[in-house]
Amino acid sequence: MEKVDILLATYNGVKYIREQIDSILNQTHIEFRLLISDDGSTDGTREVLNEYQQKDNRIKIFMQESNLGVVKNFEFLLKKVEANYY
């Protein structure tokens, strides 16, 4: 089974982040890494991300110190891709 990297950029998304991550974790394809870059959230998103990272070793979190903006945040994640598919 091919390994896949899933990229998720976040910013102040506490309202929906659990639903998004749960949906990804419940897919039938299990050979993946979930790479999440948080762009300086201040609403509790980071706490939720840390909780999920401790529960599932397929999740890798990157916490940005300053707000990169949506484009640079995704570009950051693209540089972390190791799988053939993302």
Order of alpha helices (4+ residues) and beta strands (2+ residues): beta-alpha-beta-alpha-beta-alpha
